[in-house]
């Protein structure tokens, strides 16, 4: 499925803080912890819990969130479908990063092992 310019643009304006509570609810509803969620987000972005909470408090957009992030060198290994899109086929860099994060949260909520989520050898 191809993204539209409107689809890509929504991530420029959407705040991380508006989506973060949904990530927390999703993983906790499936028996996972906020600590595990922090671990997954830190692996992808390099943000520790304090930095992450600061970004939420600042109400940064996804664009700013990922501009400040240091993506993990293995982030390119995140593949698969999320919300009808194949992560590895997304052309817009910001959309791909947001969907990669969505994919990791989804994998955590669905009980995938942390070793596999964090793309360890």
C-alpha positions as CSV (number, residue, x, y, z in Angstrom):
1,X,0.0,0.0,0.0
2,X,1.4,3.4,-1.0
3,X,1.2,6.4,1.3
4,X,-0.2,9.7,0.3
5,X,1.3,13.1,0.9
6,X,-1.5,13.7,3.4
7,X,-0.8,10.5,5.2
8,X,2.9,11.4,5.5
9,X,2.1,15.0,6.6
10,X,0.0,13.9,9.5
11,X,3.1,12.5,11.2
12,X,4.9,15.9,10.9
13,X,2.2,17.5,13.0
14,X,1.1,14.6,15.3
15,X,2.6,14.8,18.7
16,X,4.3,11.9,20.4
17,X,2.5,12.7,23.6
18,X,-0.9,12.1,21.9
19,X,0.1,8.6,20.9
20,X,2.3,7.5,23.8
21,X,-0.7,6.8,26.2
22,X,-2.1,4.5,23.5
23,X,1.2,2.6,23.4
24,X,1.1,2.2,27.2
25,X,-2.5,1.1,27.2
26,X,-1.9,-1.4,24.4
27,X,1.1,-3.1,26.0
28,X,-0.4,-3.1,29.5
29,X,-3.7,-4.5,28.3
30,X,-1.7,-7.4,26.8
31,X,0.1,-8.1,30.1
32,X,3.3,-6.2,29.3
33,X,4.9,-3.5,31.4
34,X,5.7,0.2,30.9
35,X,9.3,-0.8,31.7
36,X,9.3,-3.1,28.7
37,X,7.8,-0.4,26.5
38,X,10.6,2.0,27.7
39,X,13.2,-0.7,26.8
40,X,11.8,-1.0,23.2
41,X,11.5,2.8,22.7
42,X,15.0,3.3,24.1
43,X,16.4,0.6,21.7
44,X,15.0,2.3,18.7
45,X,15.5,5.9,19.6
46,X,18.3,6.1,22.2
47,X,16.0,8.0,24.6
48,X,16.1,6.8,28.2
49,X,13.1,7.1,30.5
50,X,13.9,10.6,31.7
51,X,14.4,11.9,28.2
52,X,11.3,10.2,27.0
53,X,9.2,11.8,29.8
54,X,10.7,15.2,28.9
55,X,9.7,14.8,25.3
56,X,6.2,13.9,26.4
57,X,6.1,17.0,28.7
58,X,7.4,19.2,25.8
59,X,4.6,17.8,23.6
60,X,7.0,17.4,20.7
61,X,5.8,16.3,17.2
62,X,6.9,13.0,15.8
63,X,9.1,15.1,13.4
64,X,11.0,16.6,16.4
65,X,11.0,13.4,18.3
66,X,12.8,11.6,15.5
67,X,15.1,14.5,14.7
68,X,16.4,14.3,18.3
69,X,16.6,10.5,18.2
70,X,19.6,8.4,17.5
71,X,18.2,5.4,15.7
72,X,19.6,2.0,16.5
73,X,22.0,0.7,13.8
74,X,19.7,-2.4,13.4
75,X,16.5,-0.3,12.9
76,X,16.6,-1.2,9.2
77,X,15.9,-4.8,10.3
78,X,12.3,-3.8,11.3
79,X,10.1,-5.3,8.7
80,X,6.6,-6.5,8.3
81,X,3.1,-5.0,8.1
82,X,1.6,-2.5,10.4
83,X,-1.7,-0.6,9.7
84,X,-1.7,-2.1,6.2
85,X,1.8,-0.8,5.3
86,X,5.0,-2.8,4.9
87,X,7.5,-0.9,7.0
88,X,10.4,-1.7,4.8
89,X,8.7,-0.3,1.7
90,X,7.7,3.1,3.1
91,X,9.5,5.8,1.1
92,X,9.0,8.8,3.5
93,X,11.7,8.6,6.2
94,X,9.5,10.0,9.0
95,X,6.6,7.8,8.2
96,X,8.9,4.8,8.1
97,X,10.3,5.7,11.5
98,X,6.9,6.2,13.1
99,X,5.6,2.9,11.6
100,X,8.8,1.1,12.8
101,X,8.0,2.3,16.3
102,X,4.4,1.2,15.9
103,X,5.6,-2.2,14.7
104,X,7.9,-2.7,17.8
105,X,5.1,-1.7,20.1
106,X,2.8,-4.2,18.3
107,X,5.3,-6.9,18.6
108,X,5.7,-6.3,22.3
109,X,2.0,-6.3,22.9
110,X,1.7,-9.6,20.9
111,X,4.2,-11.4,23.1
112,X,7.2,-11.6,20.8
113,X,10.4,-12.2,22.7
114,X,12.4,-9.1,23.6
115,X,15.4,-10.6,21.9
116,X,13.5,-10.8,18.6
117,X,11.9,-7.3,19.1
118,X,15.3,-5.8,19.7
119,X,16.7,-7.5,16.6
120,X,19.6,-9.2,18.5
121,X,21.7,-11.7,16.6
